[in-house]
């Protein structure tokens, strides 16, 4: 039986996530994969929803999520898969805020161009619960 090698973009994302998971105060390993003009598409009506353009703005959005959750937000990757210019990720996300608990699945699709992630689409398993948690 022949086992296919891991997709090269999956390898890069997995390694960056592993480094980040060991030091959640330093998102640099993840953001180094993103192009300067990366676009994040986050659905919903929460303060975190909408289209975010630029690596610095995406980093600020992630920082805001950490602040709003009092540093309790975690995203543990449970699956990664790649094909062509895309990497699909599944995360188990949890956080607590103002007596509320968030516990659901986040799916992300990253599109790569010239070895950099240029676009990210996010989708939550319970969008309404996600929005209510952050409001």
C-alpha positions as CSV (number, residue, x, y, z in Angstrom):
1,X,0.0,0.0,0.0
2,X,1.3,3.4,-1.0
3,X,0.7,6.4,1.3
4,X,0.6,9.8,-0.4
5,X,2.9,12.5,0.9
6,X,1.3,15.3,2.9
7,X,0.3,18.3,0.7
8,X,3.1,21.0,1.0
9,X,0.7,23.7,2.1
10,X,-0.8,21.4,4.8
11,X,2.7,20.7,6.1
12,X,3.5,24.5,6.4
13,X,0.1,25.2,8.1
14,X,0.4,22.3,10.5
15,X,4.0,23.2,11.5
16,X,3.0,26.9,12.0
17,X,0.0,25.8,14.1
18,X,2.2,23.5,16.2
19,X,4.7,26.3,17.0
20,X,1.8,28.7,17.8
21,X,0.1,26.1,20.0
22,X,3.2,26.1,22.2
23,X,3.2,29.8,22.6
24,X,-0.3,31.3,22.0
25,X,1.1,34.8,22.8
26,X,3.0,34.9,19.6
27,X,0.9,34.5,16.4
28,X,3.9,35.3,14.2
29,X,4.3,31.7,12.9
30,X,0.8,31.8,11.5
31,X,0.8,35.3,10.2
32,X,4.1,34.7,8.4
33,X,2.1,32.3,6.1
34,X,-0.3,35.2,5.1
35,X,0.3,37.7,2.4
36,X,0.4,41.3,3.4
37,X,-3.0,41.9,1.7
38,X,-4.7,38.7,2.9
39,X,-8.5,38.9,3.2
40,X,-10.5,37.2,5.9
41,X,-14.2,36.5,5.3
42,X,-15.9,36.0,8.7
43,X,-19.7,35.6,8.5
44,X,-22.1,36.8,11.1
45,X,-23.3,39.9,12.9
46,X,-20.9,39.9,15.9
47,X,-18.2,42.5,16.3
48,X,-15.8,40.0,14.7
49,X,-17.9,39.4,11.6
50,X,-17.3,40.9,8.2
51,X,-14.5,41.2,5.7
52,X,-11.1,42.0,7.1
53,X,-8.3,43.1,4.7
54,X,-4.6,43.1,5.4
55,X,-2.4,41.0,7.7
56,X,-2.2,43.7,10.3
57,X,-6.0,44.0,10.5
58,X,-6.4,40.2,10.7
59,X,-3.9,40.2,13.5
60,X,-5.8,43.0,15.2
61,X,-9.1,41.0,14.8
62,X,-7.5,38.0,16.5
63,X,-6.1,40.2,19.3
64,X,-9.6,41.6,19.8
65,X,-11.0,38.0,20.0
66,X,-8.4,37.3,22.7
67,X,-9.3,40.5,24.6
68,X,-13.0,40.0,24.4
69,X,-12.7,36.4,25.8
70,X,-10.3,37.5,28.5
71,X,-7.6,35.2,26.9
72,X,-9.8,32.1,27.1
73,X,-10.3,31.6,23.3
74,X,-8.6,28.5,22.0
75,X,-8.8,26.8,18.6
76,X,-7.4,23.3,18.5
77,X,-6.9,21.9,15.0
78,X,-8.6,18.6,14.5
79,X,-8.1,18.1,10.7
80,X,-6.2,19.6,7.9
81,X,-6.4,18.7,4.2
82,X,-5.0,20.2,1.1
83,X,-5.5,20.2,-2.7
84,X,-4.1,22.5,-5.2
85,X,-4.0,26.0,-3.8
86,X,-6.3,25.3,-0.9
87,X,-6.0,24.1,2.7
88,X,-9.1,23.1,4.6
89,X,-8.9,23.2,8.4
90,X,-11.3,22.1,11.2
91,X,-10.8,23.5,14.7
92,X,-12.6,22.8,18.0
93,X,-13.0,26.3,19.4
94,X,-13.8,27.2,23.0
95,X,-14.0,30.3,25.1
96,X,-15.8,31.8,28.0
97,X,-17.1,35.4,28.3
98,X,-19.5,37.1,30.6
99,X,-20.8,33.8,32.0
100,X,-21.3,32.4,28.5
101,X,-19.4,29.4,27.1
102,X,-18.5,28.9,23.4
103,X,-17.9,25.3,22.3
104,X,-18.2,24.5,18.6
105,X,-16.5,23.7,15.3
106,X,-14.8,26.2,13.1
107,X,-14.1,25.3,9.5
108,X,-11.6,27.4,7.5
109,X,-10.6,27.4,3.9
110,X,-7.3,29.0,3.1
111,X,-6.4,29.9,-0.5
112,X,-2.7,30.2,-1.3
113,X,-1.0,32.1,-4.1
114,X,2.8,32.3,-4.5
115,X,3.3,30.3,-1.3
116,X,1.3,32.8,0.8
117,X,-2.2,32.6,2.1
118,X,-4.2,35.3,0.3
119,X,-7.7,34.5,1.4
120,X,-9.4,32.8,4.3
121,X,-13.1,31.8,4.6
122,X,-14.4,30.9,8.1
123,X,-17.6,29.1,8.9
124,X,-19.0,28.2,12.3
125,X,-21.0,25.2,13.2
126,X,-23.6,27.4,15.0
127,X,-23.4,30.9,13.6
128,X,-26.2,32.2,15.8
129,X,-24.4,31.0,19.0
130,X,-21.1,32.4,17.7
131,X,-22.7,35.9,17.1
132,X,-24.5,35.9,20.5
133,X,-21.4,34.9,22.3
134,X,-19.4,37.9,21.1
135,X,-22.2,40.5,21.4
